[in-house]
Amino acid sequence: MDDSLPLVDTLVRPLRDLRISVTDRCNFRCTYCMPAEIFGDRYQFLPRAQILSFEEVERVARAAVALGATKLRITGGEPLLRADLPLLVGKLAAIGGVDDLALTTNAYLLPRHAQALRDAGLHRLTISLDSLDPAVFRAMNGVGLTIESVLQGVEAAEKAGFNSLKFNCVVQRGVNEHTLADLARHFRGTGHVVRFIEFMDVGTLNGWDLAQVVPAAEILERIGSELPLEPVDPNYTGEVARRYRYTDGSGEVGIIASVTQPFCGDCTRARLSAEGELVTCLFASGGRDLKTPLRAGLSDAELRDLIRGVWHERTDRYSELRTSETAARDPRDRIEMYRIGG
């Protein structure tokens, strides 16, 4: 294939972002991702031999960057459970052409790792935080951890020099929608950004129900009625969050509306699962195995050609095609979110 031609899929969407899952394990059991009743003590996660090594991840990342990717994000599961993670951060930070290197975490282990991640070259952190209400937070994380454990991680990140954090809040009807304004208020004026996410039908195990989706318009009204907001232009084409700033100039929030306002047309994201599958949609039923050919001696040029071929054939636009009927009755076994990092 001709590497000189711009890489686009069937809908003329370029490859710009690679999300890299480094583990399928997590120390939380969030109800919308890894419900405790399914992911109990006896659940069998991937053995270490089936997970990509840091060297293999680096090779895939370099190939993706050579094909146009400029943003890399490390995910899980909970990525801080992966031993020696700063070593991978250092490898990825050294790749020429990477403009943005980020990591998504629940922050519980950040007090131990924030400084090492910063020193290794990590640019940004995104922290999953669904509520500041102690009872709601304990219920949603599924293991009874306290909100203080996350706030300690936030403090450690700030001390390490991560001055502009992003917080992701998954909003579920009847669970945490009454706490949204308090979460926004807590981080207003800090330089951090809270992003509120409609509850999505990722995977098949989280009991997704359209009735539990709080639409973006309602999220905006709930926050804006207490903290007046106005819309802001996106930072770049393909930005998933719609931006709103406080009218008093004290910061901004984002709303990710994959269910009610799909943004498939601008999606530039590929995902690499911990076991080495290249996945082209968050709602995909599977991906292309890269691990087997990598371990069979695939050259760098052949790896680029493999990724180019997968992306060139990409047709995904699940969220634009979704209806309440198809989401409820879709027979496919979609990849679970904990395997590809959301």
N, C-alpha and C positions, 0 to 999 in steps of 0.2 A: 504494500500500500504506500501511497505517496505522502510522506510525513510533511511535505511542504504545504499541503492543502489544509485549510482550517477544518478542525474536527467538529462536525455537527451531527445531530441525530435526524430522524425522519421529519421532525417538526422544526428543524433548523435551530435547535437549542445547543449551544456549545457546552463543553465540559469545563467547569470552572471550580467546582468544589469537590473534594474527596473527604468523606467522613470515615474514619478508621476505628473500628471496634477492636479493642485489644483483649477483651475478656467477655464471656457471657455471664459471669458471676456478679452478684451484687449483695451488699450488706443491708439493703432496704428491701421491702416487699410492697412497693407502692401498688395500690389497688388497680390502677389503670395500666400497669405494665407487667408486674410479676406478683399476682395475688398470692398471698401466703397459703391459701388452701390448696393451691396447685404446686407452688414452688416451696415445698416443705423440706425438712431435714434430709429426706431420702431422695430428693430430686437429683438426677444424674446430669451434672454439667459436663462440658467437654474436658477430656483428659488433656494434659499439657502437650502431648505429642501431636494432637490434632489442631493445635492453635498455631498460627503463623509466628515465626520467630521475628525478632526486631529486624534482622537483616532482610527477611522476606518482605516485611512491611515496608521497609525503606526502598526496596527495589520497585514495589508496586507504586509507591508514592512518587519516586523519581520518574517512572514511566508516565504517570498521570500528569505530572507537571510538564513533562516534555510534550504532552498532547494538549496543553493549554490550561490545566488546573493551576490556580494561584492561591487557593485557600485550602488548608488542611485542618481537620478537626478530629481530635482524639476522643473516642467515646467508649462505652461498654455495652451492657452491664455498667458496673462502676469501675472506671479505668484505674483508679488509685489502688485497686486490689491487685493489679498486675505488678509483680516484683520488678524493681529497678526501672520503673517507667521513665525517670529523667534521662536514662541512656537513650531511649527511643526519641524523646523530645530533642535531645542534642543532635541525633542523626537527621531528624526531619528539619530542624532549624538550619542545618548546614546546606540544605538543598537550594541551589540558586533558583530564583523565580518565585519563591513562596512569599507572598505578601502578608499572609495572615495565618498564624499557627495558634489554634485555640484548643481548649479542653473543656468538656462538659462533665460535671461531677455533682454528687449530692453534698459535698463539702465536709462530710463527717471526718475524713482522714486528712483534710487540708492542713490542720495544725502541724502534722508531721512532715508534710511534703511541699507546702507552698513555696518556701524559699528555694528548695532544690529545683523545682520546676521552673521558677523564674530564672535562676542561675543557668539552667540548661538552655534557655532561649525561648520559653513559651511566651507568646505575646498576650493572650487573653484567657480569661476564665468565664465560663457560664455555669451558674449554680442552680440546681433544681430546688425550688422552694415554693410549696403549694399553699402555705398559710403561715401566718405568725401566731394564730390562735393555738395555744398549747394542746388543747383536746383535739382539734381538727388535724393538726400536724401529726400527732401520735397516731390517730386513726388512719391517715392517708399513707404514712410510711410503712405501716403494716407490721412493725416490730416494736412499737412503743417507744422509739427514741424521742428525746426531748428537743424542742426548738433551740435550746441553748447549745446543743452540740453542733448545729449548723451555724449559728451566729458566731461561735468560736472559730469555725472555719473561715467565715467571712472576715473576721478580724485578722486572722493569720494571713489571708490573701492580701488584705490592705497593707499590712506591715511588710509583706514581701515586695510590694510595689505594684500590685495589680490595682490601679486606681480607677478603672472604669469597668466594673463588673456588670454582667448581665444575669438576670434571674428569670428562670422559666417557671411559670405557674400554670399547671393544667387545671382548668376550671370544670367542675362537675356539678350539675344541678342537684340540689339537696345535700351537697357535701361541703363546699367551700365558697360558693358564690357570695355569701354574706360577708366574707372577710377580705374581699378584693381591695376595697378602698383603704383599709388599714394597711395592707401590704404596700400599696402604692405610696401612701403617706409616709411610711417608715423610711423609704429610700429616696423620697423627694429631697432634692437639694444636696445629695451626696455625690453626684456625678455618675451614679449607677443607674441602670435601666431595667425596669421590670417588664417582662413580656408575658402577656396572658394568652393562653393557648386553648382553643376549643378542644374538648375531649374528642379524640379521634379513634376510628375503628382500625387501629393498627393491630395486626395479628388476629387471633381468634379466641384468646383465653381471658380477655379482660372484661367480659360481660358488657361490651359496648351496646348502648341503647340510645337511639336518637333523642329520646325524651330526656336524657342526661346532658345533652349538649346545650350549653348556654351560648347563644349566638353572639357574635362580635358586637352587634349593635347594642345588645343588652349589657355586655361587659363595659362598653364605652359609656353607656348611660349611667351605670352603677358608679363608675369612678368619676365621671365628669360631673355628676350631680353634686359631689362633695368637693372635687378638685377640678375646676374648670379646665378643659382641654381644647386644643385646636389642632387640625391636621398639619403634618409636615411632609414635604416631598421625600421619597425614598433616597437612601444614600447611594444606591446603585441598582441597576436592572437585575431583577431576580431576587431582591430582598424579600424574605418571607413575611416579615412583620410590617404591618401598617403602623406608621409612626404618628404619635400625637404628643405635643408639648404642652406643659402647663402654661396657662396664659400669663402667669406672673413671672415666667422665665426661670423657674426653679428646676427644670429638667424635663424629661420625657418618659413616656411608656410606649410599649408596642403591643399590638394585638395580632395573633396568628390565627387566621380564620380558614383553615383548610377545609372545613365542612361546609360552611355557608358562603364563603367567597373564595373558591379554589384559585390557585395560582400556578397550575401545571404549565401554562404557556410560557412561563419564564424560568422553569426549574432547570438548574444547571448542576444538580448534585448527583454524584455517584456514591455508593457506600461499599466499603470493604468489611465483610464480616470477620469475626475473630478466627473462623476456620478457613478463611481464604476465598469466600465467594464474592464476586463483584456483582452488586445489586444496583439496579438502575431506577428503582422506585421504592419509597417507603412502604408501599402497599403491595409489593411484589410477592409472588408465591414462591420464588426461588431466584437463584443467581447463577453466574457462570463460575465454575471452579477454576481458580488460578493456582491453588496450592499444588495440585497434582502435577501440572506441567512445570511449575517452578522447581519442584523437587525432582523432576525428571531431567533437568538440565536446560530448561528454556533459556534462550539468550535474551539480552535486554531488548534487542530489535524485535525478536519474536513476541516478547511480552507486550511491547508497544502495539504491535500489529493485532494481538489478541484483544487488548482493551479497545483499540480503535474499531475493530469489527463489532464488538458488543455495543459500543456507543452509537456507531453508525446505523445499527439496526433498531435502536431504541424507539418505541412507540408509546411509552407509558404516559397516561394522563388520567389515572384512576379517579382523582378527586373531581375532575370536571365531568366525568361520566357517572359518578355516584349519584344515586337517589336514595331515599329512605327505603325503597323496596329492594334495590340491589345490595345496599349495605346490610340489610337484615337477612337477606337470603343468599348472599354470595357463597357458593359452595367451595371456593378455593381455600386451601390452607395457606393463608398469608404468613409471611415471616414474622415472628414475634419481635416486638420492639427491643427487647433486651439483647437480641442478637446483632442488631444493626444500629443501636444508639439513638433511635428516634430521628 
